[in-house]
Amino acid sequence: MYIIISYDISDNKRRTKIHKVLSSYGQWMQFSVFECSLTATQYVKLRNRLNKLINPEEDSIRFYFLCQHCEQKVERIGGVQVRDDTVFIV
């Protein structure tokens, strides 16, 4: 599944922890936005890890699920080059 994750974390220390966790699951695209291609199991693990780090009264994390067809319609102008995670086994 292809997921856009955005977050609004008020505390610098928590925001840094959230950023580090998300960096291990996807690609940082903008200040509070990550693009992730995850399996269902990876998504559950990620969501659980993030849930343990936030303060639900102050923080917000949003998950936007895009279908494969929608993923191919994403357009970018400038910014970070998208990382190619294609694996080739020879």
N, C-alpha and C positions, 0 to 999 in steps of 0.2 A: 504494500500500500504506500502511496505517496502522500506525505503529510507536510503541510506548512505549519510551523509552530511559532507563535508569537507570545511574548511575555512582557508583563509590566510588573517589575519587582522593585519595591521602594528602598530596600536595604542593600547597600553596596556589597556586603559580605555574602548575603543570600544570592544576589544577582550573579556574582562571580561563580558561586557553586553551581547555579542553574546553567550558566554558560558552559562551564566545564563538562557537566553531564551531557548537555545537548551536543557539544562538540564531538563526543565519542559516539554519537548516533547519527549525525547528519552534518550538513555543510552550513556554516554561518554565512548568511547572505547580506543582512543589514543589521543595524544595531541590536534589535531585539527580535530578529527573525531567522529561523533555520528552515532548511528544506531537508526532509528525511525520507528515505526509501526503506521501509521497515516491514518485517514479517509481523504477523499478529502477536507472536510471542515477544518479539523485541518491543513492540508498542506497549504491551502490558507491563513489561519490566521497566521501560522508560517512564511510563505514567506513574508507576508505584514509587520509583526513585524521586521523581519530581514532587510528588504529593508529600513525601516525607520532608522535603526541604523548604516548602513555602509556608508562609503565614497566610491562611485563607482569608483572614479579615483585611489584609493589606495588599496581598499579591494576586496576580491573575495570570493564568497561562491558557492560551487558546490553541486548539488543534483543528486545522482545516484539512479535511480529507478530499483529495482530488482523484478522480478516476484516471485510468491510464490515458484515455482519450483527452481529458482535460489537461493532464500533465504535458502532453505534446503541444498544447496551445499556449503554454507559458512563454511570454516574450520578455526579453531583457535588453536594456539599453545601458551599457556601461557597467561598472561595478566588478565584482569578483567573478572570475571565470568559473564556470560550473565544473566541479571535479568529476572526472570519469571513473566510476567504480567498476567498470567492466572487468571481469576476471577471465583470463584465457588460460586454459590448461592444455599443455602440449605433451 
